[in-house]
Amino acid sequence: MKVESPLAKSVEQHLRSRLEQSARRPLSPQEQAVLDTEGPKAFIVKQLLSKKFRKWSVDADTQQNITRTVDAALKEQKPLELVHPMGGYKIWRLPSSPEVDWAEFFGISHILQYLSGIAAGYAPGVHMQFFMYTFLPQRHDNISAEDIERYVSSFQALLDAFSEHLPSNVKLSIVRDAAFYSREEYFGLLDERYEMMAMGFNDFPQKQRDTFLTWARQNIQWKGVEDWTLLTHEQKEEKILRGAVYEVVGIYTVEKTAEFIMGGQRIVIFVSPGANTIGIGSTKSSRAKFWIGTGVLEDREGALYDVVLTPSQWERTADLSRTVLEVSLLPLKNLGSIQVVHQRLDFSQPGETSPAATG
């Protein structure tokens, strides 16, 4: 008979609870009081802006847009729609690529915990939609269509597993750019608008330009569909610039997808802050995007914390003490085992992993 260690039992219970209970909880007396005395609109807005999950401030315009969207849902007594835009791929820098790993598992659980109060207090419930850019990474990140399909399929399998345990008024779904454009149409729009955006790229604020350039630098798969590893430094820098410009074109100028995300019919949540967006991180203690991160558990003196690590953080923690445990919770390629790190992680200083909160 197999004898499990106390840590293995604790991890199994923790992960099973995340899968089965993330969207299920009763309202606290304080939450019930808000619902009873202030009404459903105030209740839902306060749930959405709760500092327990929200990691950044939300400006007045965004708050007004949130209130309008909630009003519309209440008027029709329909589920509150939310959208989380994301890349439809697993970053190639991680060993789990091209499929989901514990980062996505923790990210979905975190979102369900965030929405659990609304599900408990608003009968029509919520519809959480993950909008995936699946064409865009093929153009500027050199990622194959096959790897993207593997990622989307594994993500859907993960959503299906969570959905088996959701309340009847909570729905999870994937929406892809392919729902709005054919491959040819989408790439045609990208190329049509690329030159115009390239000429204006330097007019963007420096901080914004740097963000898009950093994304491109991190995400480009140098040996992907094409082998770019032998390019000169100057040629690689040109690929990075093109990737940044394509990102801007894809996010801001492709009308149908931009309208779906930012058109006002849905509450936009994201890992990080942005215009008309509620930034909630990827877990209670992480702010890394789960599709470009990998998931581990932190064991803080017996308390387990879900953590999403970026590729660089993953590399920096390689020598830390950890336990690798077999897991049989879900039959997905990268969920057969999990790493438990036996200290609190801190990435506030370059090269440091000493006690403090995970960034």
LUMLO-317616 format. One record per atom (N, C-alpha, C): x, y, z. Coordinates in steps of 0.2 Angstrom, whole numbers, padded with zeros to 4 digits, always signed. Last residue first. Layout:
XYZ
...
END
This chain:
+0033+0194-0034
+0031+0199-0039
+0029+0196-0045
+0030+0187-0018
+0032+0186-0025
+0029+0191-0029
+0036+0195-0003
+0031+0193-0008
+0033+0192-0015
+0050+0187+0005
+0046+0193+0003
+0041+0190-0001
+0066+0179+0008
+0059+0180+0010
+0056+0187+0008
+0075+0179-0008
+0075+0178-0001
+0068+0180+0001
+0081+0179-0021
+0075+0175-0020
+0074+0174-0012
+0089+0190-0033
+0087+0188-0026
+0081+0183-0025
+0091+0194-0045
+0096+0189-0043
+0094+0187-0036
+0085+0210-0042
+0088+0206-0047
+0093+0201-0044
+0072+0211-0031
+0079+0213-0032
+0082+0208-0037
+0060+0205-0030
+0060+0212-0030
+0067+0215-0032
+0056+0192-0029
+0060+0194-0035
+0060+0202-0036
+0055+0179-0018
+0055+0186-0019
+0059+0188-0025
+0047+0166-0010
+0050+0168-0016
+0050+0176-0016
+0049+0156+0004
+0045+0161+0001
+0049+0164-0004
+0052+0138+0002
+0054+0145+0004
+0049+0150+0001
+0052+0126-0006
+0052+0126+0002
+0054+0133+0005
+0041+0122-0019
+0047+0126-0017
+0047+0127-0009
+0036+0109-0027
+0034+0113-0021
+0041+0116-0019
+0030+0105-0043
+0036+0106-0039
+0033+0111-0033
+0020+0091-0049
+0021+0098-0047
+0027+0099-0042
+0014+0080-0062
+0018+0081-0056
+0018+0089-0055
+0005+0080-0072
+0007+0074-0069
+0011+0074-0063
+0003+0091-0080
+0000+0091-0074
+0001+0084-0070
+0006+0091-0094
+0011+0094-0089
+0008+0094-0082
-0004+0083-0100
+0003+0081-0101
+0008+0084-0095
-0018+0078-0090
-0015+0083-0095
-0007+0082-0094
-0028+0072-0082
-0024+0068-0087
-0021+0073-0092
-0028+0077-0065
-0030+0078-0072
-0026+0075-0077
-0022+0071-0053
-0029+0075-0053
-0032+0076-0060
-0011+0065-0049
-0015+0062-0053
-0022+0065-0054
+0006+0069-0046
-0001+0071-0046
-0005+0068-0051
+0021+0068-0037
+0017+0065-0043
+0010+0067-0041
+0032+0081-0033
+0027+0076-0031
+0023+0074-0037
+0047+0087-0029
+0043+0086-0034
+0038+0080-0033
+0052+0100-0018
+0050+0093-0018
+0046+0092-0025
+0067+0110-0016
+0060+0109-0018
+0059+0101-0018
+0079+0123-0015
+0076+0117-0012
+0069+0116-0014
+0085+0131-0030
+0082+0131-0023
+0079+0124-0021
+0090+0132-0042
+0094+0128-0037
+0091+0128-0030
+0081+0139-0050
+0082+0132-0052
+0086+0128-0046
+0076+0152-0049
+0075+0147-0044
+0077+0140-0045
+0080+0157-0061
+0083+0160-0055
+0082+0155-0049
+0071+0151-0070
+0079+0150-0071
+0082+0152-0064
+0059+0157-0066
+0060+0150-0066
+0068+0148-0066
+0062+0170-0069
+0061+0168-0062
+0062+0161-0062
+0062+0169-0083
+0068+0171-0080
+0068+0170-0072
+0049+0165-0086
+0054+0161-0088
+0061+0163-0084
+0039+0169-0071
+0041+0170-0078
+0047+0165-0080
+0028+0159-0061
+0035+0161-0062
+0036+0163-0070
+0015+0159-0050
+0016+0159-0057
+0023+0162-0058
+0009+0150-0036
+0014+0155-0039
+0015+0154-0046
-0001+0147-0022
+0000+0146-0029
+0004+0152-0032
+0005+0141-0007
+0003+0147-0011
+0004+0145-0018
+0001+0133+0009
+0003+0132+0002
+0000+0138-0002
+0009+0132+0024
+0004+0135+0020
+0006+0135+0013
+0021+0126+0030
+0015+0122+0029
+0009+0125+0026
+0030+0136+0028
+0029+0133+0034
+0022+0130+0035
+0025+0138+0013
+0027+0143+0018
+0026+0140+0025
+0028+0132-0002
+0027+0130+0005
+0030+0134+0010
+0022+0136-0017
+0027+0138-0012
+0024+0135-0005
+0021+0128-0032
+0018+0129-0026
+0024+0131-0021
+0021+0134-0049
+0024+0130-0044
+0020+0132-0037
+0019+0136-0067
+0016+0136-0060
+0020+0132-0055
+0026+0148-0078
+0025+0141-0076
+0023+0141-0069
+0021+0159-0092
+0024+0158-0085
+0023+0150-0084
+0014+0164-0102
+0021+0165-0103
+0024+0164-0096
+0001+0162-0098
+0003+0158-0104
+0011+0159-0105
+0000+0170-0086
+0001+0162-0085
+0003+0159-0092
+0010+0183-0082
+0005+0181-0086
+0006+0173-0087
+0013+0187-0065
+0016+0185-0071
+0010+0182-0075
+0010+0190-0052
+0008+0195-0057
+0010+0193-0064
+0005+0182-0037
+0009+0183-0043
+0006+0187-0048
-0003+0180-0026
+0004+0182-0025
+0008+0183-0031
-0015+0175-0031
-0015+0180-0025
-0008+0183-0024
-0012+0175-0048
-0014+0172-0042
-0013+0177-0037
-0011+0185-0058
-0013+0178-0060
-0014+0173-0054
-0019+0201-0057
-0014+0197-0056
-0016+0190-0059
-0030+0210-0060
-0030+0206-0054
-0025+0201-0053
-0035+0225-0066
-0029+0221-0066
-0029+0216-0059
-0048+0229-0077
-0046+0228-0069
-0041+0223-0069
-0048+0242-0089
-0046+0235-0087
-0045+0235-0079
-0047+0254-0096
-0054+0251-0095
-0053+0243-0093
-0030+0252-0099
-0036+0256-0099
-0042+0252-0099
-0022+0241-0086
-0023+0244-0093
-0029+0248-0093
-0012+0230-0076
-0017+0235-0077
-0017+0238-0084
-0012+0211-0078
-0009+0218-0076
-0014+0224-0078
-0021+0201-0081
-0016+0200-0076
-0013+0207-0074
-0038+0207-0083
-0032+0205-0085
-0027+0204-0079
-0055+0210-0088
-0050+0209-0083
-0043+0206-0086
-0068+0219-0094
-0061+0217-0096
-0057+0216-0089
-0085+0216-0096
-0080+0218-0091
-0073+0215-0093
-0093+0220-0111
-0090+0215-0107
-0085+0219-0102
-0097+0229-0120
-0102+0224-0118
-0099+0219-0113
-0087+0238-0123
-0091+0240-0118
-0096+0235-0116
-0077+0234-0132
-0083+0238-0135
-0088+0240-0130
-0065+0227-0131
-0065+0234-0128
-0072+0238-0130
-0067+0215-0137
-0064+0215-0130
-0065+0222-0127
-0074+0217-0149
-0076+0212-0144
-0073+0213-0137
-0066+0227-0154
-0073+0228-0152
-0076+0223-0147
-0055+0220-0158
-0054+0225-0153
-0061+0227-0150
-0060+0211-0167
-0057+0208-0161
-0057+0214-0156
-0064+0220-0177
-0069+0216-0174
-0066+0213-0168
-0052+0228-0181
-0058+0231-0178
-0063+0226-0174
-0037+0230-0177
-0041+0225-0180
-0048+0225-0177
-0029+0239-0170
-0032+0242-0176
-0036+0236-0180
-0024+0235-0157
-0028+0241-0158
-0031+0243-0164
-0018+0222-0159
-0022+0224-0153
-0027+0230-0154
-0011+0222-0171
-0016+0217-0169
-0020+0219-0163
-0003+0234-0170
-0008+0233-0175
-0013+0228-0173
+0005+0230-0159
+0001+0236-0159
-0004+0236-0164
+0012+0219-0164
+0008+0218-0158
+0003+0224-0158
+0019+0224-0175
+0013+0219-0177
+0009+0219-0170
+0028+0231-0168
+0024+0235-0172
+0017+0230-0173
+0035+0220-0162
+0032+0225-0158
+0027+0229-0162
+0040+0214-0173
+0036+0210-0168
+0032+0215-0164
+0049+0223-0178
+0043+0221-0182
+0038+0218-0178
+0058+0223-0168
+0054+0229-0169
+0048+0228-0173
+0063+0210-0169
+0060+0212-0163
+0056+0219-0164
+0068+0210-0182
+0063+0206-0181
+0059+0208-0174
+0079+0220-0180
+0073+0221-0184
+0067+0217-0183
+0087+0212-0171
+0084+0219-0169
+0078+0221-0173
+0091+0203-0180
+0087+0201-0175
+0083+0207-0172
+0099+0211-0189
+0093+0207-0191
+0088+0205-0186
+0109+0214-0180
+0105+0219-0183
+0098+0216-0186
+0115+0202-0177
+0112+0206-0172
+0107+0211-0174
+0110+0190-0190
+0115+0195-0187
+0111+0199-0181
+0103+0174-0189
+0103+0181-0191
+0108+0185-0187
+0103+0161-0184
+0109+0163-0188
+0108+0170-0190
+0090+0159-0179
+0095+0159-0174
+0102+0162-0178
+0078+0157-0186
+0081+0164-0186
+0087+0165-0181
+0070+0146-0195
+0076+0147-0191
+0079+0154-0191
+0052+0146-0194
+0059+0148-0198
+0064+0148-0193
+0045+0141-0184
+0043+0140-0190
+0049+0141-0195
+0059+0143-0174
+0052+0141-0174
+0050+0139-0181
+0070+0149-0166
+0070+0143-0170
+0063+0140-0170
+0066+0160-0159
+0071+0161-0164
+0072+0155-0168
+0051+0166-0155
+0054+0159-0155
+0059+0159-0161
+0048+0180-0146
+0050+0178-0152
+0053+0171-0151
+0046+0185-0132
+0041+0180-0135
+0044+0177-0142
+0055+0195-0128
+0054+0189-0124
+0050+0183-0128
+0054+0204-0138
+0060+0201-0137
+0060+0195-0133
+0040+0208-0137
+0043+0205-0143
+0050+0201-0142
+0040+0214-0125
+0036+0208-0126
+0039+0204-0132
+0049+0224-0127
+0051+0219-0122
+0047+0213-0123
+0042+0232-0136
+0048+0229-0138
+0050+0224-0133
+0031+0236-0128
+0030+0232-0134
+0036+0228-0136
+0038+0243-0118
+0034+0238-0116
+0033+0233-0122
+0044+0254-0126
+0048+0249-0122
+0044+0243-0120
+0032+0261-0130
+0036+0257-0135
+0041+0252-0132
+0028+0265-0117
+0024+0261-0121
+0028+0257-0126
+0039+0274-0114
+0037+0268-0109
+0033+0263-0113
+0038+0283-0124
+0044+0279-0123
+0042+0273-0119
+0023+0285-0133
+0027+0287-0127
+0032+0281-0126
+0024+0285-0151
+0021+0282-0145
+0026+0284-0139
+0031+0288-0162
+0027+0294-0158
+0024+0291-0152
+0037+0277-0167
+0041+0281-0163
+0037+0287-0160
+0026+0272-0175
+0028+0269-0169
+0032+0273-0164
+0022+0277-0187
+0020+0281-0181
+0022+0278-0174
+0027+0268-0196
+0029+0275-0197
+0028+0279-0190
+0020+0257-0192
+0028+0257-0191
+0030+0264-0192
+0007+0259-0196
+0009+0259-0189
+0017+0260-0187
+0009+0259-0210
+0006+0265-0206
+0008+0265-0199
+0013+0246-0211
+0017+0251-0213
+0015+0258-0210
+0002+0238-0206
+0009+0238-0203
+0013+0244-0205
-0010+0237-0212
-0009+0242-0208
-0002+0243-0205
-0008+0226-0221
-0011+0232-0224
-0010+0238-0219
-0004+0216-0213
+0000+0218-0217
-0002+0225-0220
-0016+0214-0205
-0010+0215-0202
-0005+0219-0207
-0026+0211-0215
-0026+0217-0211
-0020+0219-0208
-0020+0198-0220
-0021+0204-0224
-0021+0211-0221
-0022+0191-0208
-0015+0192-0210
-0015+0198-0215
-0036+0190-0209
-0032+0193-0203
-0025+0195-0205
-0039+0184-0221
-0042+0191-0219
-0037+0194-0214
-0033+0172-0219
-0031+0176-0225
-0033+0183-0223
-0040+0166-0208
-0032+0167-0208
-0030+0172-0213
-0055+0175-0206
-0051+0169-0208
-0044+0171-0208
-0062+0182-0190
-0058+0183-0197
-0055+0176-0199
-0068+0178-0179
-0070+0185-0182
-0067+0185-0189
-0063+0167-0174
-0071+0167-0174
-0073+0174-0178
-0050+0169-0173
-0052+0165-0179
-0060+0165-0179
-0048+0174-0161
-0048+0178-0166
-0051+0175-0173
-0059+0164-0150
-0053+0165-0154
-0053+0171-0159
-0064+0161-0134
-0066+0165-0140
-0059+0166-0144
-0068+0149-0122
-0063+0152-0126
-0066+0155-0132
-0077+0149-0107
-0077+0148-0114
-0071+0151-0117
-0087+0145-0093
-0081+0147-0095
-0080+0145-0103
-0100+0150-0082
-0098+0147-0088
-0092+0150-0090
-0111+0148-0069
-0105+0150-0070
-0103+0147-0077
-0123+0143-0064
-0123+0150-0066
-0116+0153-0068
-0121+0131-0058
-0124+0131-0064
-0124+0138-0068
-0104+0130-0052
-0111+0131-0051
-0114+0132-0058
-0092+0118-0058
-0095+0125-0057
-0102+0125-0055
-0086+0106-0061
-0087+0107-0054
-0090+0114-0053
-0084+0105-0074
-0087+0099-0071
-0089+0101-0064
-0075+0115-0077
-0083+0116-0078
-0087+0111-0075
-0063+0111-0075
-0065+0115-0070
-0073+0115-0071
-0062+0103-0087
-0061+0100-0081
-0064+0104-0075
-0064+0113-0097
-0069+0107-0096
-0068+0104-0089
-0052+0120-0095
-0058+0123-0094
-0064+0118-0093
-0043+0110-0099
-0043+0112-0093
-0049+0116-0091
-0046+0109-0113
-0047+0103-0108
-0047+0105-0101
-0043+0121-0117
-0050+0119-0117
-0051+0113-0113
-0029+0120-0116
-0032+0125-0112
-0040+0123-0111
-0026+0110-0126
-0025+0109-0119
-0028+0114-0114
-0030+0118-0137
-0034+0111-0135
-0033+0110-0128
-0021+0128-0137
-0028+0130-0136
-0032+0123-0134
-0009+0121-0139
-0010+0125-0133
-0018+0126-0132
-0011+0115-0151
-0010+0111-0145
-0011+0115-0139
-0012+0126-0159
-0018+0122-0158
-0017+0117-0152
+0001+0131-0158
-0004+0135-0155
-0011+0131-0154
+0008+0121-0164
+0010+0122-0157
+0004+0126-0154
+0003+0123-0177
+0002+0116-0173
+0003+0117-0166
+0008+0135-0181
+0000+0134-0180
-0001+0128-0176
+0023+0140-0173
+0019+0136-0178
+0012+0136-0176
+0029+0157-0171
+0027+0151-0168
+0022+0147-0173
+0035+0169-0173
+0038+0163-0177
+0035+0157-0174
+0029+0181-0169
+0033+0177-0164
+0036+0171-0167
+0021+0187-0179
+0027+0191-0176
+0031+0187-0171
+0012+0177-0184
+0015+0182-0188
+0022+0185-0185
+0008+0169-0173
+0011+0166-0179
+0015+0171-0184
+0002+0178-0165
+0009+0175-0163
+0012+0172-0169
-0010+0181-0172
-0005+0186-0171
+0002+0183-0169
-0019+0170-0171
-0015+0172-0178
-0009+0176-0176
-0023+0170-0158
-0020+0164-0161
-0016+0165-0168
-0027+0177-0144
-0024+0179-0150
-0020+0173-0153
-0042+0173-0135
-0035+0171-0137
-0033+0174-0144
-0051+0177-0122
-0050+0179-0129
-0043+0177-0131
-0061+0169-0112
-0054+0170-0113
-0053+0171-0120
-0075+0174-0102
-0073+0172-0109
-0065+0174-0110
-0087+0169-0091
-0080+0171-0092
-0077+0169-0098
-0102+0174-0086
-0099+0171-0092
-0092+0173-0093
-0112+0173-0071
-0106+0176-0075
-0104+0171-0081
-0128+0175-0064
-0121+0172-0064
-0117+0176-0069
-0142+0176-0061
-0140+0174-0068
-0132+0173-0069
-0141+0178-0047
-0143+0172-0049
-0141+0171-0057
-0129+0184-0037
-0132+0186-0043
-0134+0180-0047
-0121+0179-0027
-0126+0184-0025
-0130+0186-0031
-0112+0169-0031
-0116+0167-0026
-0122+0172-0024
-0106+0175-0042
-0110+0169-0043
-0115+0168-0038
-0099+0185-0035
-0105+0187-0040
-0109+0181-0041
-0090+0177-0028
-0095+0181-0024
-0101+0183-0029
-0082+0172-0038
-0087+0167-0034
-0092+0171-0030
-0073+0178-0045
-0080+0179-0048
-0085+0175-0043
-0061+0175-0039
-0063+0182-0040
-0070+0183-0041
-0061+0161-0041
-0062+0164-0034
-0064+0171-0034
-0059+0161-0055
-0065+0159-0052
-0066+0161-0045
-0046+0167-0056
-0052+0170-0059
-0058+0168-0056
-0039+0156-0049
-0039+0163-0046
-0045+0167-0049
-0041+0146-0058
-0044+0145-0051
-0044+0152-0048
-0034+0151-0069
-0041+0149-0070
-0044+0149-0063
-0021+0151-0063
-0024+0157-0066
-0032+0156-0067
-0018+0137-0060
-0019+0142-0055
-0022+0149-0057
-0018+0132-0073
-0023+0129-0068
-0024+0135-0063
-0008+0140-0079
-0015+0140-0081
-0020+0138-0076
+0002+0134-0071
+0001+0142-0071
-0006+0143-0074
+0004+0121-0073
+0000+0123-0067
-0001+0130-0067
+0001+0122-0091
+0004+0119-0085
+0001+0121-0079
-0003+0119-0109
-0004+0122-0102
+0000+0118-0097
+0010+0116-0121
+0004+0115-0118
+0003+0118-0111
+0022+0115-0129
+0017+0121-0130
+0011+0120-0127
+0030+0120-0113
+0028+0122-0120
+0028+0116-0125
+0037+0116-0102
+0030+0114-0103
+0027+0115-0110
+0049+0123-0102
+0049+0115-0104
+0042+0113-0105
+0049+0139-0109
+0048+0134-0104
+0047+0127-0106
+0050+0146-0121
+0056+0146-0116
+0055+0142-0110
+0039+0147-0128
+0044+0142-0130
+0049+0141-0125
+0024+0150-0120
+0030+0153-0122
+0035+0147-0123
+0009+0144-0127
+0014+0144-0121
+0021+0146-0123
-0005+0154-0134
+0001+0149-0134
+0005+0149-0128
-0013+0165-0136
-0015+0158-0137
-0009+0153-0138
-0013+0178-0125
-0009+0175-0130
-0012+0167-0130
-0028+0186-0120
-0022+0182-0119
-0019+0180-0125
-0041+0195-0111
-0037+0194-0117
-0031+0190-0115
-0055+0190-0104
-0048+0191-0102
-0044+0189-0108
-0071+0197-0100
-0067+0194-0105
-0059+0195-0103
-0088+0194-0095
-0081+0196-0094
-0077+0193-0099
-0105+0197-0092
-0100+0194-0097
-0093+0198-0095
-0117+0191-0081
-0112+0197-0082
-0107+0194-0087
-0132+0184-0088
-0126+0184-0085
-0121+0189-0086
-0147+0195-0087
-0143+0190-0090
-0136+0190-0087
-0157+0205-0084
-0156+0199-0080
-0153+0193-0084
-0157+0217-0091
-0159+0211-0095
-0159+0205-0091
-0152+0225-0081
-0158+0227-0084
-0161+0221-0088
-0140+0219-0078
-0145+0219-0073
-0152+0220-0076
-0132+0222-0089
-0134+0215-0087
-0140+0214-0082
-0132+0236-0088
-0135+0233-0094
-0137+0225-0092
-0125+0238-0076
-0132+0240-0077
-0136+0237-0083
-0113+0233-0080
-0117+0230-0074
-0124+0232-0075
-0109+0243-0089
-0110+0236-0091
-0114+0232-0086
-0109+0254-0081
-0114+0254-0086
-0115+0247-0089
-0099+0251-0072
-0105+0252-0069
-0111+0251-0075
-0088+0251-0081
-0090+0245-0077
-0097+0245-0075
-0087+0264-0084
-0089+0259-0089
-0091+0253-0086
-0084+0270-0072
-0091+0272-0075
-0092+0266-0080
-0072+0265-0070
-0077+0263-0065
-0084+0264-0068
-0065+0271-0080
-0066+0263-0080
-0071+0261-0076
-0065+0284-0076
-0069+0282-0082
-0070+0275-0083
-0058+0284-0064
-0065+0285-0064
-0069+0283-0070
-0046+0269-0063
-0048+0276-0064
-0056+0277-0065
-0041+0258-0051
-0045+0259-0057
-0047+0266-0058
-0025+0252-0045
-0031+0256-0045
-0035+0256-0051
-0021+0234-0044
-0020+0241-0046
-0026+0245-0045
-0026+0222-0040
-0019+0224-0038
-0017+0231-0040
-0040+0215-0033
-0038+0220-0038
-0031+0222-0035
-0043+0206-0023
-0041+0203-0029
-0037+0209-0033
-0046+0214-0012
-0044+0207-0011
-0041+0204-0017
-0052+0225-0017
-0045+0225-0016
-0042+0218-0014
-0065+0223-0029
-0063+0221-0022
-0055+0222-0022
-0072+0226-0040
-0067+0231-0038
-0064+0229-0031
-0082+0217-0041
-0077+0217-0046
-0071+0222-0044
-0089+0219-0029
-0086+0213-0030
-0080+0213-0035
-0094+0232-0032
-0089+0231-0026
-0086+0224-0027
-0103+0228-0042
-0097+0233-0044
-0092+0232-0038
-0112+0220-0035
-0108+0217-0041
-0102+0222-0042
-0118+0229-0026
-0114+0223-0024
-0110+0220-0029
-0123+0239-0034
-0118+0241-0029
-0114+0235-0027
-0133+0231-0040
-0128+0235-0044
-0122+0236-0040
-0141+0225-0030
-0137+0221-0034
-0131+0225-0038
-0141+0235-0014
-0144+0232-0020
-0139+0229-0025
-0139+0239-0001
-0137+0244-0007
-0139+0241-0014
-0144+0229+0007
-0146+0236+0008
-0144+0241+0003
-0141+0217+0002
-0148+0218+0004
-0149+0225+0005
-0128+0218-0002
-0133+0215-0007
-0140+0217-0005
-0122+0221+0010
-0121+0226+0004
-0127+0224-0001
-0125+0210+0017
-0128+0216+0020
-0127+0221+0014
-0117+0200+0011
-0125+0199+0011
-0128+0206+0013
-0105+0205+0014
-0107+0205+0007
-0114+0204+0007
-0105+0202+0028
-0104+0209+0026
-0106+0210+0018
-0107+0189+0029
-0112+0193+0032
-0111+0200+0029
-0101+0182+0013
-0100+0183+0020
-0106+0188+0023
-0109+0169+0003
-0107+0176+0004
-0106+0177+0012
-0101+0153+0000
-0107+0158+0003
-0104+0165+0003
-0094+0147-0015
-0093+0149-0008
-0099+0153-0006
-0086+0141-0029
-0091+0140-0024
-0090+0142-0017
-0075+0141-0037
-0081+0146-0039
-0087+0145-0034
-0066+0132-0031
-0064+0139-0033
-0070+0144-0034
-0068+0119-0029
-0072+0123-0025
-0070+0131-0026
-0061+0110-0038
-0068+0109-0037
-0072+0114-0033
-0048+0115-0039
-0052+0112-0045
-0059+0112-0044
-0044+0118-0026
-0044+0123-0032
-0048+0121-0038
-0046+0105-0020
-0050+0111-0018
-0050+0117-0023
-0035+0099-0027
-0042+0097-0028
-0047+0102-0026
-0024+0106-0022
-0026+0106-0029
-0033+0104-0030
-0025+0103-0008
-0025+0110-0010
-0027+0110-0017
-0025+0089-0007
-0031+0092-0005
-0031+0099-0008
-0011+0087-0012
-0017+0084-0016
-0024+0088-0014
-0004+0094-0002
-0004+0096-0009
-0010+0094-0013
-0007+0086+0009
-0008+0093+0009
-0009+0096+0002
-0001+0074+0004
-0008+0074+0006
-0011+0081+0006
+0012+0078+0003
+0009+0075-0003
+0001+0076-0002
+0015+0081+0017
+0016+0086+0011
+0012+0084+0005
+0014+0068+0023
+0010+0074+0025
+0010+0079+0019
+0016+0055+0010
+0019+0060+0015
+0013+0065+0017
+0007+0040+0008
+0009+0047+0006
+0011+0051+0012
+0010+0024+0004
+0010+0028+0010
+0012+0035+0008
+0003+0011-0004
+0007+0017-0005
+0005+0022+0001
+0004-0006+0000
+0000+0000+0000
+0004+0006+0000
END
